[in-house]
């Protein structure tokens, strides 16, 4: 059975099709297909095999929102509905709050209030489950508030940085 999904990653809408085949998954993202094997070792922790390479992935979720940590990078994705797409500039990442996808320790805060940042810039480095995670700017903007400090332990969902869009 094929399942089609539409997700918002930052400001981009991605179309994802997932088809289960012979105990594996064929995952197509914007026309590019990947053969993915999945082994779950713990809740929200997955060992993936993609193109002969193994990847350890952590997925946090609440309702239709997901945070995916892979190779030290964290992506915030949200399942798109037509209503969400029509107002995409006024909610989600554009609202400016960036939180922790999982419990961890702040390794470094790389920005200060008033700093101008570009989409993709690393704002905060976290360590969680022996992985270094980067909290990145989802858009160009200005840092409005920083709610964490190096060495601090943070909880899942805790607000770390607030930004305002340049739009």
GROMACS elastic network, one bead per residue, 0.5 to 0.9 nm:
[ bonds ]
;  ai    aj funct       b0    kb
    1    18     6  0.83175   500
    1    19     6  0.58286   500
    1    20     6  0.65827   500
    1    21     6  0.87106   500
    2    17     6  0.66839   500
    2    18     6  0.56666   500
    2    20     6  0.73075   500
    3    16     6  0.82647   500
    3    17     6  0.56069   500
    3    18     6  0.52532   500
    3    19     6  0.64773   500
    4    15     6  0.73015   500
    4    16     6  0.58082   500
    4    18     6  0.64970   500
    4    19     6  0.89220   500
    5    14     6  0.82555   500
    5    15     6  0.59054   500
    5    16     6  0.50531   500
    5    17     6  0.62039   500
    5    18     6  0.81831   500
    5    79     6  0.72218   500
    5    80     6  0.79640   500
    6    13     6  0.66445   500
    6    14     6  0.56075   500
    6    16     6  0.60565   500
    6    17     6  0.86961   500
    6    78     6  0.84841   500
    6    79     6  0.58963   500
    6    80     6  0.53924   500
    6    81     6  0.78008   500
    7    12     6  0.81931   500
    7    13     6  0.55963   500
    7    14     6  0.51893   500
    7    15     6  0.65140   500
    7    16     6  0.75597   500
    7    77     6  0.61884   500
    7    78     6  0.53449   500
    7    80     6  0.51184   500
    7    81     6  0.87164   500
    8    11     6  0.65536   500
    8    12     6  0.55525   500
    8    14     6  0.61639   500
    8    15     6  0.89512   500
    8    76     6  0.83972   500
    8    77     6  0.55194   500
    8    78     6  0.52120   500
    8    79     6  0.63401   500
    8    80     6  0.61062   500
    8    85     6  0.84168   500
    8    88     6  0.88012   500
    9    12     6  0.53310   500
    9    13     6  0.63725   500
    9    14     6  0.71721   500
    9    75     6  0.70944   500
    9    76     6  0.62252   500
    9    78     6  0.68797   500
    9   138     6  0.83709   500
   10    13     6  0.82261   500
   10    75     6  0.83041   500
   10    76     6  0.72195   500
   10    77     6  0.73365   500
   10    92     6  0.88629   500
   10    93     6  0.67672   500
   10    94     6  0.88811   500
   10   119     6  0.84518   500
   10   137     6  0.87780   500
   10   138     6  0.50897   500
   10   139     6  0.69708   500
   11    88     6  0.78823   500
   11    89     6  0.82815   500
   11    93     6  0.82606   500
   11    94     6  0.88879   500
   11   138     6  0.75341   500
   11   139     6  0.75165   500
   13    80     6  0.78216   500
   13    85     6  0.84093   500
   14    29     6  0.67703   500
   14    30     6  0.62588   500
   15    28     6  0.79638   500
   15    29     6  0.57741   500
   15    30     6  0.54441   500
   15    31     6  0.83617   500
   16    27     6  0.68714   500
   16    28     6  0.55083   500
   16    30     6  0.66554   500
   16    31     6  0.85815   500
   17    26     6  0.79257   500
   17    27     6  0.56965   500
   17    28     6  0.50339   500
   17    29     6  0.66963   500
   17    30     6  0.87166   500
   17    33     6  0.88594   500
   18    25     6  0.65152   500
   18    26     6  0.57655   500
   18    28     6  0.65318   500
   18    29     6  0.89609   500
   19    24     6  0.84603   500
   19    25     6  0.55484   500
   19    26     6  0.51356   500
   19    27     6  0.65654   500
   19    28     6  0.86567   500
   20    23     6  0.66111   500
   20    24     6  0.57918   500
   20    26     6  0.63533   500
   20    27     6  0.87459   500
   21    24     6  0.53149   500
   21    25     6  0.57590   500
   21    26     6  0.69459   500
   22    25     6  0.80042   500
   23    37     6  0.76637   500
   23    38     6  0.88131   500
   24    35     6  0.71115   500
   24    36     6  0.58809   500
   24    38     6  0.70458   500
   25    34     6  0.80619   500
   25    35     6  0.59378   500
   25    36     6  0.50749   500
   25    37     6  0.63593   500
   25    38     6  0.80266   500
   26    33     6  0.65009   500
   26    34     6  0.57020   500
   26    36     6  0.62020   500
   26    37     6  0.89434   500
   27    32     6  0.81479   500
   27    33     6  0.54879   500
   27    34     6  0.51516   500
   27    35     6  0.64968   500
   27    36     6  0.69993   500
   28    31     6  0.58423   500
   28    32     6  0.52574   500
   28    34     6  0.62106   500
   28    35     6  0.88901   500
   29    32     6  0.53342   500
   29    33     6  0.64786   500
   29    34     6  0.82292   500
   30    33     6  0.84800   500
   34    50     6  0.68608   500
   34    51     6  0.73665   500
   35    49     6  0.82254   500
   35    50     6  0.60748   500
   35    51     6  0.67003   500
   36    48     6  0.66786   500
   36    49     6  0.56906   500
   36    51     6  0.75511   500
   37    47     6  0.83067   500
   37    48     6  0.56201   500
   37    50     6  0.66742   500
   38    46     6  0.66807   500
   38    47     6  0.60109   500
   38    49     6  0.65812   500
   39    45     6  0.89277   500
   39    46     6  0.58747   500
   39    47     6  0.52137   500
   39    48     6  0.64462   500
   39    49     6  0.85482   500
   40    43     6  0.71587   500
   40    44     6  0.78129   500
   40    45     6  0.61690   500
   40    47     6  0.61486   500
   40    48     6  0.85242   500
   41    44     6  0.85901   500
   41    45     6  0.62445   500
   41    46     6  0.61993   500
   41    47     6  0.71873   500
   42    45     6  0.51986   500
   42    46     6  0.72186   500
   43    46     6  0.80244   500
   43    58     6  0.89751   500
   43    59     6  0.88348   500
   44    57     6  0.81871   500
   44    58     6  0.56326   500
   44    59     6  0.50065   500
   44    60     6  0.63530   500
   44    61     6  0.85976   500
   45    56     6  0.73352   500
   45    57     6  0.58227   500
   45    59     6  0.64520   500
   45    60     6  0.89628   500
   46    55     6  0.81505   500
   46    56     6  0.59020   500
   46    57     6  0.51075   500
   46    58     6  0.62906   500
   46    59     6  0.79523   500
   47    54     6  0.68227   500
   47    55     6  0.57243   500
   47    57     6  0.62102   500
   47    58     6  0.88691   500
   48    53     6  0.80968   500
   48    54     6  0.55535   500
   48    56     6  0.62710   500
   48    57     6  0.71801   500
   49    52     6  0.60788   500
   49    53     6  0.54698   500
   49    55     6  0.62616   500
   49    56     6  0.89565   500
   50    53     6  0.53867   500
   50    54     6  0.64737   500
   50    55     6  0.76050   500
   51    54     6  0.84245   500
   55    70     6  0.72236   500
   55    71     6  0.74758   500
   56    69     6  0.85518   500
   56    70     6  0.65715   500
   56    71     6  0.74508   500
   57    68     6  0.69807   500
   57    69     6  0.56861   500
   57    71     6  0.76811   500
   58    67     6  0.80909   500
   58    68     6  0.58146   500
   58    69     6  0.51048   500
   58    70     6  0.68644   500
   59    66     6  0.67694   500
   59    67     6  0.56623   500
   59    69     6  0.64228   500
   59    70     6  0.89561   500
   59   101     6  0.83462   500
   59   102     6  0.89799   500
   60    65     6  0.84491   500
   60    66     6  0.56560   500
   60    67     6  0.50952   500
   60    68     6  0.65513   500
   60    69     6  0.85185   500
   60   101     6  0.60998   500
   60   102     6  0.68981   500
   60   156     6  0.87425   500
   61    64     6  0.73533   500
   61    65     6  0.56581   500
   61    67     6  0.62980   500
   61    68     6  0.87037   500
   61   101     6  0.82575   500
   62    65     6  0.54177   500
   62    66     6  0.66099   500
   63    66     6  0.81780   500
   64    77     6  0.85796   500
   64    78     6  0.57646   500
   64    79     6  0.53960   500
   64    80     6  0.83177   500
   65    76     6  0.74223   500
   65    77     6  0.59287   500
   65    79     6  0.64681   500
   66    75     6  0.80824   500
   66    76     6  0.58640   500
   66    77     6  0.51606   500
   66    78     6  0.60391   500
   66    79     6  0.82749   500
   66   101     6  0.84922   500
   67    74     6  0.65487   500
   67    75     6  0.55339   500
   67    77     6  0.61554   500
   67    78     6  0.86186   500
   67   101     6  0.58874   500
   67   102     6  0.88122   500
   68    73     6  0.81087   500
   68    74     6  0.54797   500
   68    75     6  0.52045   500
   68    76     6  0.65799   500
   68    77     6  0.77887   500
   68   101     6  0.81385   500
   69    72     6  0.64062   500
   69    73     6  0.55655   500
   69    75     6  0.65276   500
   69    76     6  0.89893   500
   69   101     6  0.84621   500
   69   131     6  0.88981   500
   69   133     6  0.70169   500
   69   134     6  0.88502   500
   70    73     6  0.54292   500
   70    74     6  0.64816   500
   70    75     6  0.83910   500
   70   133     6  0.84756   500
   71    74     6  0.84151   500
   71   131     6  0.80125   500
   71   132     6  0.82479   500
   71   133     6  0.82080   500
   72   131     6  0.63305   500
   72   132     6  0.51049   500
   72   134     6  0.63415   500
   73   132     6  0.80162   500
   73   133     6  0.56098   500
   73   134     6  0.54279   500
   73   135     6  0.77743   500
   73   136     6  0.85146   500
   74   101     6  0.82135   500
   74   133     6  0.62486   500
   74   134     6  0.60404   500
   74   135     6  0.65131   500
   74   136     6  0.76936   500
   75   135     6  0.85334   500
   75   136     6  0.84602   500
   76    93     6  0.86899   500
   76   101     6  0.85086   500
   76   138     6  0.85054   500
   78    92     6  0.83775   500
   79    84     6  0.87296   500
   80    83     6  0.80426   500
   80    84     6  0.58437   500
   80    85     6  0.62659   500
   81    84     6  0.50951   500
   81    85     6  0.62324   500
   81    86     6  0.86729   500
   82    85     6  0.51553   500
   82    86     6  0.62417   500
   82    87     6  0.88929   500
   83    86     6  0.52245   500
   83    87     6  0.65904   500
   83    88     6  0.85006   500
   84    87     6  0.54334   500
   84    88     6  0.56955   500
   84    91     6  0.81894   500
   85    89     6  0.84719   500
   86    89     6  0.82392   500
   87    90     6  0.56465   500
   87    91     6  0.69635   500
   88    91     6  0.58928   500
   88    92     6  0.73477   500
   88    93     6  0.88074   500
   88    94     6  0.79064   500
   89    92     6  0.81395   500
   89    93     6  0.84801   500
   89    94     6  0.60641   500
   89    95     6  0.86298   500
   90    93     6  0.85286   500
   90    94     6  0.58781   500
   90    95     6  0.66204   500
   91    94     6  0.53426   500
   91    95     6  0.51830   500
   91    96     6  0.86229   500
   92    95     6  0.55534   500
   92    96     6  0.76610   500
   92    97     6  0.82758   500
   93    96     6  0.55676   500
   93    97     6  0.68788   500
   93    98     6  0.76321   500
   93   137     6  0.88819   500
   93   138     6  0.63022   500
   93   139     6  0.77512   500
   94    97     6  0.81596   500
   94   138     6  0.81034   500
   94   139     6  0.76862   500
   94   163     6  0.83323   500
   94   164     6  0.73126   500
   94   165     6  0.63832   500
   95   162     6  0.84772   500
   95   163     6  0.78873   500
   95   164     6  0.73989   500
   95   165     6  0.82744   500
   96   138     6  0.87955   500
   96   143     6  0.88353   500
   96   144     6  0.85760   500
   96   161     6  0.79432   500
   96   162     6  0.50416   500
   96   164     6  0.55362   500
   96   165     6  0.73194   500
   97   159     6  0.65004   500
   97   160     6  0.75959   500
   97   161     6  0.61162   500
   97   163     6  0.65615   500
   97   164     6  0.89131   500
   98   135     6  0.76736   500
   98   136     6  0.85202   500
   98   137     6  0.82396   500
   98   138     6  0.88176   500
   98   157     6  0.86534   500
   98   158     6  0.84060   500
   98   159     6  0.58503   500
   98   160     6  0.57867   500
   98   161     6  0.52614   500
   98   162     6  0.61200   500
   98   163     6  0.80228   500
   99   102     6  0.88508   500
   99   135     6  0.82110   500
   99   156     6  0.76127   500
   99   157     6  0.51556   500
   99   158     6  0.51139   500
   99   160     6  0.51048   500
   99   161     6  0.70033   500
   99   162     6  0.88637   500
  100   103     6  0.69503   500
  100   104     6  0.80775   500
  100   126     6  0.83976   500
  100   135     6  0.78126   500
  100   154     6  0.72231   500
  100   155     6  0.68323   500
  100   156     6  0.52727   500
  100   158     6  0.54583   500
  100   159     6  0.66509   500
  100   160     6  0.67071   500
  101   135     6  0.89946   500
  101   155     6  0.84113   500
  101   156     6  0.54057   500
  101   157     6  0.58670   500
  101   158     6  0.82302   500
  102   128     6  0.70433   500
  102   154     6  0.81458   500
  102   155     6  0.63831   500
  102   157     6  0.68530   500
  102   158     6  0.86812   500
  103   127     6  0.87066   500
  103   128     6  0.64181   500
  103   129     6  0.86063   500
  103   153     6  0.74795   500
  103   154     6  0.55578   500
  103   157     6  0.81713   500
  103   158     6  0.85834   500
  104   126     6  0.62829   500
  104   127     6  0.54392   500
  104   129     6  0.74605   500
  104   152     6  0.85625   500
  104   153     6  0.57398   500
  104   154     6  0.55042   500
  104   155     6  0.67055   500
  104   156     6  0.79430   500
  105   125     6  0.86489   500
  105   126     6  0.55393   500
  105   127     6  0.52418   500
  105   128     6  0.66450   500
  105   150     6  0.78752   500
  105   151     6  0.61821   500
  105   152     6  0.56943   500
  105   154     6  0.60001   500
  105   155     6  0.88561   500
  106   109     6  0.73869   500
  106   124     6  0.72846   500
  106   125     6  0.60508   500
  106   127     6  0.64267   500
  106   128     6  0.89864   500
  106   148     6  0.74451   500
  106   149     6  0.65823   500
  106   151     6  0.53094   500
  106   152     6  0.54236   500
  106   153     6  0.62954   500
  106   154     6  0.71936   500
  107   124     6  0.76996   500
  107   125     6  0.53206   500
  107   126     6  0.52603   500
  107   127     6  0.64386   500
  107   132     6  0.84656   500
  107   149     6  0.83035   500
  107   150     6  0.51837   500
  107   151     6  0.59483   500
  107   152     6  0.80798   500
  108   123     6  0.86374   500
  108   124     6  0.58701   500
  108   125     6  0.51731   500
  108   126     6  0.72026   500
  108   149     6  0.71417   500
  108   151     6  0.76452   500
  109   112     6  0.79941   500
  109   122     6  0.89677   500
  109   123     6  0.62626   500
  109   125     6  0.64725   500
  109   126     6  0.89336   500
  109   146     6  0.84978   500
  109   148     6  0.75556   500
  109   149     6  0.63007   500
  109   150     6  0.61204   500
  110   122     6  0.70983   500
  110   123     6  0.51472   500
  110   124     6  0.57438   500
  110   125     6  0.78310   500
  111   114     6  0.85891   500
  111   115     6  0.63898   500
  111   116     6  0.88850   500
  111   117     6  0.85224   500
  111   122     6  0.85075   500
  111   123     6  0.56743   500
  111   124     6  0.75698   500
  111   143     6  0.74808   500
  111   146     6  0.79796   500
  112   115     6  0.57062   500
  112   143     6  0.67704   500
  112   144     6  0.84631   500
  112   145     6  0.76747   500
  112   146     6  0.67891   500
  113   116     6  0.89538   500
  113   142     6  0.78540   500
  113   143     6  0.50904   500
  113   144     6  0.53598   500
  113   145     6  0.53981   500
  113   146     6  0.65274   500
  113   163     6  0.89960   500
  114   142     6  0.58866   500
  114   143     6  0.52026   500
  114   144     6  0.61120   500
  114   145     6  0.81369   500
  115   141     6  0.84724   500
  115   142     6  0.55895   500
  115   143     6  0.53886   500
  115   144     6  0.82303   500
  116   140     6  0.76619   500
  116   141     6  0.58088   500
  116   143     6  0.65278   500
  117   120     6  0.84562   500
  117   121     6  0.63597   500
  117   122     6  0.88357   500
  117   123     6  0.84971   500
  117   137     6  0.70561   500
  117   139     6  0.80332   500
  117   140     6  0.56743   500
  117   141     6  0.54824   500
  117   142     6  0.59531   500
  117   143     6  0.73297   500
  118   121     6  0.56172   500
  118   137     6  0.66371   500
  118   138     6  0.81827   500
  118   139     6  0.61703   500
  118   141     6  0.64414   500
  118   142     6  0.86709   500
  119   122     6  0.88874   500
  119   136     6  0.73954   500
  119   138     6  0.50818   500
  119   141     6  0.78300   500
  120   123     6  0.89013   500
  120   135     6  0.88802   500
  120   136     6  0.52365   500
  120   137     6  0.50664   500
  120   138     6  0.61413   500
  120   139     6  0.71888   500
  120   140     6  0.83928   500
  121   135     6  0.84633   500
  121   136     6  0.53053   500
  121   137     6  0.54163   500
  121   138     6  0.83282   500
  121   139     6  0.89017   500
  121   140     6  0.88742   500
  122   125     6  0.74506   500
  122   134     6  0.59630   500
  122   135     6  0.57953   500
  122   137     6  0.65025   500
  123   134     6  0.73325   500
  123   135     6  0.56751   500
  123   136     6  0.54060   500
  123   137     6  0.66274   500
  123   161     6  0.79286   500
  124   133     6  0.83294   500
  124   134     6  0.60217   500
  124   135     6  0.51171   500
  124   136     6  0.71815   500
  124   148     6  0.88230   500
  124   150     6  0.89405   500
  124   160     6  0.80097   500
  124   161     6  0.83052   500
  125   132     6  0.67376   500
  125   133     6  0.57561   500
  125   135     6  0.63000   500
  125   136     6  0.89917   500
  125   150     6  0.87345   500
  126   131     6  0.80964   500
  126   132     6  0.56830   500
  126   133     6  0.50103   500
  126   134     6  0.63919   500
  126   135     6  0.76054   500
  126   150     6  0.89572   500
  126   154     6  0.89866   500
  127   130     6  0.61858   500
  127   131     6  0.54638   500
  127   133     6  0.60068   500
  127   134     6  0.88769   500
  128   131     6  0.53180   500
  128   132     6  0.65603   500
  128   133     6  0.71341   500
  129   132     6  0.84360   500
  135   160     6  0.88860   500
  136   139     6  0.88898   500
  137   140     6  0.71282   500
  137   141     6  0.81091   500
  137   163     6  0.83083   500
  138   141     6  0.89466   500
  139   163     6  0.89762   500
  139   164     6  0.88985   500
  139   165     6  0.66193   500
  139   166     6  0.81552   500
  140   164     6  0.84450   500
  140   165     6  0.60379   500
  140   166     6  0.58963   500
  140   167     6  0.81820   500
  141   163     6  0.63590   500
  141   164     6  0.53795   500
  141   167     6  0.79429   500
  142   162     6  0.86656   500
  142   163     6  0.54456   500
  142   164     6  0.53692   500
  142   165     6  0.66415   500
  142   166     6  0.70923   500
  143   146     6  0.75278   500
  143   161     6  0.72565   500
  143   162     6  0.60710   500
  143   164     6  0.65947   500
  144   161     6  0.76615   500
  144   162     6  0.53572   500
  144   164     6  0.64944   500
  145   160     6  0.84229   500
  145   161     6  0.57294   500
  145   162     6  0.50189   500
  145   163     6  0.69693   500
  146   149     6  0.81325   500
  146   159     6  0.86428   500
  146   160     6  0.60650   500
  146   162     6  0.64880   500
  147   158     6  0.88530   500
  147   159     6  0.65169   500
  147   161     6  0.57991   500
  147   162     6  0.80960   500
  148   151     6  0.89211   500
  148   152     6  0.67700   500
  148   153     6  0.87785   500
  148   154     6  0.80364   500
  148   159     6  0.81804   500
  148   160     6  0.55257   500
  148   161     6  0.76261   500
  149   152     6  0.56735   500
  149   153     6  0.89356   500
  149   160     6  0.89222   500
  150   153     6  0.87674   500
  154   157     6  0.85445   500
  154   158     6  0.63894   500
  154   159     6  0.88530   500
  154   160     6  0.85394   500
  155   158     6  0.53847   500
  155   159     6  0.89678   500
  156   159     6  0.89402   500
  157   160     6  0.88279   500
  159   162     6  0.77360   500
  164   167     6  0.86294   500
